[in-house]
Amino acid sequence: MEFYKFKAERLDGTQESMEKYTGKTVVVVNTASKCGLTPQYEGLESLYKTYKDQGLVILGFPCNQFGNQEPGSADDIQEFCQMNYGVSFPMFAKIDVNGSDAHPIFKYLKSELSGLLGGKIKWNFTKFVIDKTGNPVKRFAPTTEPSSMENYIQDIL
């Protein structure tokens, strides 16, 4: 239930509690607009559109910690995501995912599901899956295409 205790700021500046997503399967992903993996927005949006009525939600967290690949403002990020990929899933304000200033959600997820680098995130588009009860259950590498996650998502929905 720990995941539901967190809050995060949306791109529009409003605070949102993760409690809003109780009972849903959640994919938390750190994103960037100028990354070689940026086209994954398309796959994430496709997963979201396909399964949102079955309880899937994708939460995008822009991050500028990897190669300065998300330098824009909240408005820039929102416009880029909508214009280029038609992103309709919730997007949050730019955050850090590593280091002492890492957002508490990412500190928690990394502690629950460590990756190849232990408690660090390797790059943009690292994806964490949280089940309907709020438990982090799976971590996908940045290079894992969203379509490769589909069978897993189907199984836990």
PASEBA-1860 file (N, C-alpha, C; in nm, 3 decimals):
! residues 157
1> MEFYKFKA> 0.083/-0.121/0.000/0.000/0.000/0.000/0.086/0.126/0.000 ~ 0.215/0.112/0.017/0.307/0.225/0.025/0.296/0.319/-0.096 ~ 0.283/0.266/-0.216/0.278/0.348/-0.337/0.169/0.454/-0.328 ~ 0.057/0.419/-0.270/-0.057/0.511/-0.263/-0.035/0.627/-0.168 ~ 0.068/0.623/-0.087/0.097/0.731/0.007/0.166/0.849/-0.060 ~ 0.219/0.828/-0.179/0.296/0.933/-0.246/0.208/1.032/-0.319 ~ 0.266/1.152/-0.337/0.203/1.256/-0.418/0.306/1.304/-0.518 ~ 0.257/1.360/-0.628/0.346/1.416/-0.730/0.275/1.532/-0.797
9> ERLDGTQE> 0.355/1.622/-0.851/0.302/1.739/-0.919/0.281/1.708/-1.067 ~ 0.163/1.739/-1.116/0.132/1.722/-1.258/0.199/1.834/-1.338 ~ 0.202/1.820/-1.469/0.261/1.924/-1.555/0.193/2.059/-1.537 ~ 0.066/2.058/-1.500/-0.007/2.184/-1.483/0.014/2.246/-1.345 ~ 0.096/2.181/-1.261/0.128/2.236/-1.130/0.041/2.186/-1.016 ~ -0.065/2.112/-1.046/-0.151/2.060/-0.940/-0.087/1.936/-0.877 ~ -0.114/1.918/-0.748/-0.067/1.800/-0.676/-0.165/1.686/-0.695 ~ -0.112/1.567/-0.713/-0.199/1.450/-0.729/-0.149/1.337/-0.640
17> SMEKYTGK> -0.240/1.278/-0.567/-0.208/1.165/-0.482/-0.213/1.037/-0.565 ~ -0.118/0.949/-0.540/-0.119/0.820/-0.609/-0.236/0.734/-0.563 ~ -0.298/0.775/-0.452/-0.417/0.705/-0.402/-0.529/0.704/-0.508 ~ -0.524/0.803/-0.596/-0.621/0.812/-0.707/-0.619/0.686/-0.793 ~ -0.506/0.615/-0.793/-0.489/0.498/-0.880/-0.509/0.365/-0.807 ~ -0.568/0.370/-0.689/-0.599/0.249/-0.614/-0.685/0.157/-0.701 ~ -0.649/0.030/-0.704/-0.726/-0.069/-0.781/-0.688/-0.075/-0.928 ~ -0.593/0.005/-0.970/-0.549/0.004/-1.110/-0.410/-0.059/-1.121
25> TVVVVNTA> -0.379/-0.110/-1.239/-0.244/-0.152/-1.271/-0.173/-0.028/-1.325 ~ -0.061/0.007/-1.264/0.007/0.133/-1.295/0.145/0.104/-1.354 ~ 0.179/0.175/-1.461/0.314/0.174/-1.515/0.371/0.314/-1.491 ~ 0.480/0.320/-1.414/0.550/0.445/-1.388/0.675/0.446/-1.476 ~ 0.693/0.552/-1.553/0.805/0.558/-1.647/0.868/0.697/-1.646 ~ 1.003/0.700/-1.641/1.072/0.828/-1.656/1.094/0.853/-1.805 ~ 1.060/0.972/-1.849/1.055/1.002/-1.992/1.149/1.117/-2.029 ~ 1.170/1.134/-2.157/1.248/1.246/-2.210/1.209/1.269/-2.356
33> SKCGLTPQ> 1.210/1.394/-2.397/1.167/1.433/-2.532/1.276/1.426/-2.638 ~ 1.401/1.425/-2.596/1.512/1.430/-2.692/1.605/1.310/-2.676 ~ 1.545/1.194/-2.658/1.619/1.070/-2.632/1.599/0.976/-2.750 ~ 1.696/0.892/-2.774/1.680/0.791/-2.879/1.563/0.698/-2.853 ~ 1.521/0.689/-2.727/1.409/0.602/-2.690/1.275/0.677/-2.687 ~ 1.276/0.806/-2.719/1.154/0.887/-2.714/1.039/0.828/-2.795 ~ 1.063/0.761/-2.909/0.950/0.700/-2.980/0.870/0.598/-2.897 ~ 0.923/0.558/-2.782/0.845/0.469/-2.695/0.717/0.536/-2.645
41> YEGLESLY> 0.711/0.668/-2.650/0.585/0.735/-2.616/0.470/0.675/-2.697 ~ 0.496/0.646/-2.823/0.392/0.591/-2.911/0.342/0.457/-2.858 ~ 0.435/0.370/-2.820/0.398/0.239/-2.768/0.328/0.248/-2.633 ~ 0.375/0.340/-2.549/0.310/0.359/-2.419/0.167/0.408/-2.436 ~ 0.149/0.502/-2.528/0.014/0.554/-2.555/-0.076/0.443/-2.610 ~ -0.021/0.359/-2.696/-0.098/0.247/-2.751/-0.142/0.151/-2.640 ~ -0.051/0.117/-2.551/-0.087/0.030/-2.437/-0.196/0.095/-2.353 ~ -0.178/0.223/-2.326/-0.274/0.296/-2.244/-0.413/0.295/-2.308
49> KTYKDQGL> -0.420/0.329/-2.436/-0.549/0.333/-2.504/-0.614/0.195/-2.510 ~ -0.533/0.092/-2.530/-0.586/-0.043/-2.542/-0.640/-0.096/-2.410 ~ -0.574/-0.065/-2.299/-0.607/-0.130/-2.172/-0.659/-0.038/-2.063 ~ -0.675/0.092/-2.091/-0.719/0.182/-1.984/-0.858/0.146/-1.932 ~ -0.946/0.096/-2.018/-1.079/0.059/-1.973/-1.079/-0.069/-1.890 ~ -0.965/-0.141/-1.894/-0.950/-0.262/-1.811/-0.871/-0.232/-1.684 ~ -0.835/-0.105/-1.664/-0.771/-0.068/-1.539/-0.624/-0.034/-1.547 ~ -0.568/-0.013/-1.667/-0.428/0.025/-1.680/-0.415/0.177/-1.681
57> VILGFPCN> -0.316/0.228/-1.611/-0.281/0.369/-1.621/-0.129/0.379/-1.633 ~ -0.085/0.470/-1.715/0.058/0.496/-1.733/0.084/0.636/-1.681 ~ 0.187/0.649/-1.599/0.223/0.777/-1.541/0.362/0.815/-1.590 ~ 0.371/0.925/-1.665/0.497/0.970/-1.721/0.562/1.076/-1.635 ~ 0.690/1.055/-1.604/0.768/1.149/-1.523/0.890/1.196/-1.602 ~ 0.881/1.314/-1.666/0.996/1.366/-1.740/1.117/1.383/-1.649 ~ 1.234/1.355/-1.704/1.359/1.361/-1.628/1.470/1.414/-1.718 ~ 1.550/1.505/-1.665/1.657/1.566/-1.743/1.795/1.520/-1.694
65> QFGNQEPG> 1.802/1.407/-1.623/1.928/1.363/-1.564/2.018/1.285/-1.660 ~ 1.968/1.248/-1.775/2.044/1.165/-1.868/2.071/1.242/-1.996 ~ 2.189/1.294/-2.010/2.229/1.361/-2.133/2.152/1.487/-2.167 ~ 2.093/1.553/-2.066/2.017/1.676/-2.089/1.910/1.657/-2.197 ~ 1.839/1.544/-2.189/1.743/1.508/-2.294/1.600/1.554/-2.267 ~ 1.580/1.625/-2.156/1.449/1.684/-2.127/1.469/1.825/-2.072 ~ 1.522/1.915/-2.158/1.555/2.050/-2.108/1.436/2.146/-2.099 ~ 1.324/2.112/-2.159/1.212/2.206/-2.172/1.134/2.230/-2.045
73> SADDIQEF> 1.046/2.330/-2.053/0.954/2.364/-1.945/0.837/2.267/-1.946 ~ 0.753/2.276/-1.844/0.633/2.192/-1.837/0.546/2.211/-1.962 ~ 0.531/2.337/-2.005/0.451/2.364/-2.125/0.514/2.302/-2.250 ~ 0.648/2.310/-2.259/0.719/2.250/-2.372/0.697/2.099/-2.376 ~ 0.707/2.037/-2.260/0.691/1.891/-2.250/0.549/1.851/-2.290 ~ 0.451/1.922/-2.234/0.310/1.892/-2.265/0.284/1.904/-2.415 ~ 0.330/2.014/-2.474/0.308/2.036/-2.617/0.378/1.929/-2.700 ~ 0.502/1.897/-2.667/0.576/1.795/-2.741/0.503/1.661/-2.736
81> CQMNYGVS> 0.462/1.619/-2.618/0.397/1.488/-2.602/0.265/1.480/-2.679 ~ 0.188/1.586/-2.675/0.059/1.584/-2.743/0.074/1.598/-2.894 ~ 0.161/1.688/-2.938/0.177/1.713/-3.081/0.242/1.595/-3.154 ~ 0.343/1.535/-3.093/0.420/1.431/-3.160/0.369/1.290/-3.138 ~ 0.308/1.265/-3.022/0.269/1.128/-2.989/0.125/1.115/-2.940 ~ 0.052/1.224/-2.932/-0.087/1.218/-2.888/-0.103/1.164/-2.747 ~ -0.005/1.191/-2.662/-0.007/1.135/-2.526/-0.130/1.184/-2.450 ~ -0.207/1.089/-2.401/-0.325/1.123/-2.321/-0.314/1.068/-2.179
89> FPMFAKID> -0.211/0.988/-2.152/-0.195/0.939/-2.014/-0.136/1.050/-1.927 ~ -0.154/1.042/-1.795/-0.108/1.149/-1.706/0.043/1.172/-1.714 ~ 0.080/1.299/-1.726/0.220/1.340/-1.726/0.243/1.431/-1.607 ~ 0.358/1.413/-1.546/0.391/1.486/-1.424/0.505/1.584/-1.449 ~ 0.529/1.670/-1.350/0.636/1.768/-1.359/0.772/1.698/-1.364 ~ 0.868/1.766/-1.424/1.003/1.713/-1.437/1.062/1.684/-1.298 ~ 1.127/1.568/-1.286/1.184/1.525/-1.158/1.322/1.466/-1.179 ~ 1.391/1.439/-1.068/1.512/1.358/-1.069/1.473/1.217/-1.028
97> VNGSDAHP> 1.540/1.119/-1.086/1.513/0.980/-1.051/1.630/0.915/-0.977 ~ 1.747/0.977/-0.984/1.866/0.929/-0.914/1.921/1.039/-0.825 ~ 2.003/1.001/-0.729/2.069/1.099/-0.643/1.985/1.141/-0.525 ~ 2.041/1.233/-0.447/1.977/1.275/-0.323/1.846/1.351/-0.347 ~ 1.830/1.411/-0.466/1.707/1.483/-0.497/1.605/1.399/-0.575 ~ 1.627/1.268/-0.582/1.533/1.180/-0.653/1.395/1.191/-0.589 ~ 1.293/1.189/-0.674/1.155/1.195/-0.626/1.129/1.074/-0.536 ~ 1.054/1.092/-0.427/1.025/0.980/-0.337/0.962/0.858/-0.404
105> IFKYLKSE> 0.881/0.879/-0.507/0.823/0.764/-0.578/0.934/0.679/-0.639 ~ 1.032/0.743/-0.699/1.141/0.667/-0.762/1.236/0.608/-0.659 ~ 1.257/0.677/-0.548/1.337/0.617/-0.440/1.271/0.487/-0.394 ~ 1.140/0.493/-0.375/1.064/0.375/-0.332/1.070/0.263/-0.435 ~ 1.041/0.296/-0.560/1.038/0.192/-0.664/1.174/0.127/-0.681 ~ 1.281/0.205/-0.677/1.416/0.149/-0.691/1.451/0.059/-0.572 ~ 1.402/0.094/-0.454/1.430/0.010/-0.337/1.354/-0.122/-0.344 ~ 1.237/-0.119/-0.405/1.155/-0.241/-0.417/1.197/-0.329/-0.533
113> LSGLLGGK> 1.240/-0.267/-0.642/1.276/-0.340/-0.764/1.410/-0.288/-0.816 ~ 1.517/-0.336/-0.758/1.648/-0.288/-0.803/1.678/-0.348/-0.940 ~ 1.750/-0.275/-1.019/1.783/-0.321/-1.155/1.928/-0.365/-1.162 ~ 1.982/-0.368/-1.283/2.120/-0.411/-1.305/2.219/-0.320/-1.233 ~ 2.183/-0.194/-1.215/2.272/-0.100/-1.147/2.233/-0.086/-0.999 ~ 2.165/-0.186/-0.946/2.123/-0.180/-0.806/2.016/-0.076/-0.786 ~ 2.045/0.021/-0.702/1.946/0.123/-0.668/1.946/0.243/-0.760 ~ 1.992/0.228/-0.882/1.994/0.341/-0.975/1.912/0.310/-1.100
121> IKWNFTKF> 1.872/0.416/-1.164/1.805/0.403/-1.294/1.911/0.431/-1.399 ~ 1.915/0.342/-1.497/2.020/0.346/-1.600/1.998/0.458/-1.702 ~ 1.873/0.479/-1.743/1.846/0.574/-1.851/1.698/0.607/-1.854 ~ 1.661/0.697/-1.945/1.521/0.731/-1.967/1.442/0.608/-2.011 ~ 1.314/0.609/-1.981/1.219/0.505/-2.019/1.238/0.374/-1.944 ~ 1.288/0.383/-1.820/1.282/0.270/-1.728/1.137/0.262/-1.682 ~ 1.080/0.142/-1.685/0.939/0.125/-1.658/0.916/0.034/-1.537 ~ 0.834/0.081/-1.443/0.798/0.004/-1.324/0.649/-0.027/-1.329
129> VIDKTGNP> 0.613/-0.153/-1.300/0.472/-0.192/-1.297/0.431/-0.212/-1.151 ~ 0.319/-0.150/-1.115/0.261/-0.163/-0.982/0.127/-0.233/-1.000 ~ 0.103/-0.339/-0.921/-0.022/-0.413/-0.937/-0.140/-0.340/-0.873 ~ -0.258/-0.400/-0.885/-0.382/-0.337/-0.839/-0.386/-0.311/-0.689 ~ -0.298/-0.378/-0.614/-0.295/-0.359/-0.469/-0.185/-0.263/-0.426 ~ -0.115/-0.203/-0.523/-0.013/-0.105/-0.492/0.127/-0.162/-0.474 ~ 0.146/-0.289/-0.507/0.278/-0.352/-0.494/0.358/-0.342/-0.623 ~ 0.481/-0.290/-0.617/0.568/-0.293/-0.735/0.601/-0.439/-0.768
137> VKRFAPTT> 0.574/-0.480/-0.891/0.589/-0.622/-0.926/0.688/-0.650/-1.039 ~ 0.721/-0.549/-1.119/0.809/-0.575/-1.233/0.877/-0.446/-1.276 ~ 1.002/-0.462/-1.317/1.079/-0.349/-1.370/1.126/-0.386/-1.509 ~ 1.104/-0.296/-1.604/1.147/-0.318/-1.742/1.257/-0.219/-1.776 ~ 1.358/-0.266/-1.847/1.472/-0.185/-1.887/1.430/-0.075/-1.985 ~ 1.511/0.031/-1.994/1.481/0.139/-2.088/1.462/0.090/-2.232 ~ 1.539/-0.009/-2.273/1.532/-0.057/-2.411/1.416/-0.152/-2.437 ~ 1.345/-0.193/-2.333/1.228/-0.280/-2.351/1.116/-0.199/-2.415
145> EPSSMENY> 1.075/-0.239/-2.532/0.966/-0.170/-2.601/0.834/-0.195/-2.528 ~ 0.748/-0.095/-2.520/0.619/-0.113/-2.454/0.540/-0.233/-2.508 ~ 0.550/-0.260/-2.637/0.477/-0.375/-2.694/0.526/-0.507/-2.633 ~ 0.652/-0.511/-2.591/0.707/-0.632/-2.528/0.653/-0.652/-2.386 ~ 0.591/-0.549/-2.331/0.533/-0.557/-2.197/0.387/-0.603/-2.201 ~ 0.330/-0.608/-2.319/0.185/-0.628/-2.331/0.136/-0.757/-2.269 ~ 0.202/-0.869/-2.295/0.157/-0.996/-2.237/0.159/-0.992/-2.085 ~ 0.264/-0.932/-2.030/0.272/-0.921/-1.883/0.157/-0.835/-1.831
153> IQDIL> 0.133/-0.722/-1.896/0.023/-0.633/-1.855/-0.111/-0.707/-1.861 ~ -0.134/-0.780/-1.969/-0.258/-0.856/-1.983/-0.276/-0.954/-1.866 ~ -0.167/-1.022/-1.831/-0.173/-1.123/-1.725/-0.208/-1.064/-1.590 ~ -0.163/-0.941/-1.561/-0.191/-0.888/-1.427/-0.312/-0.796/-1.421 ~ -0.367/-0.762/-1.536/-0.490/-0.681/-1.534/-0.601/-0.767/-1.476
END
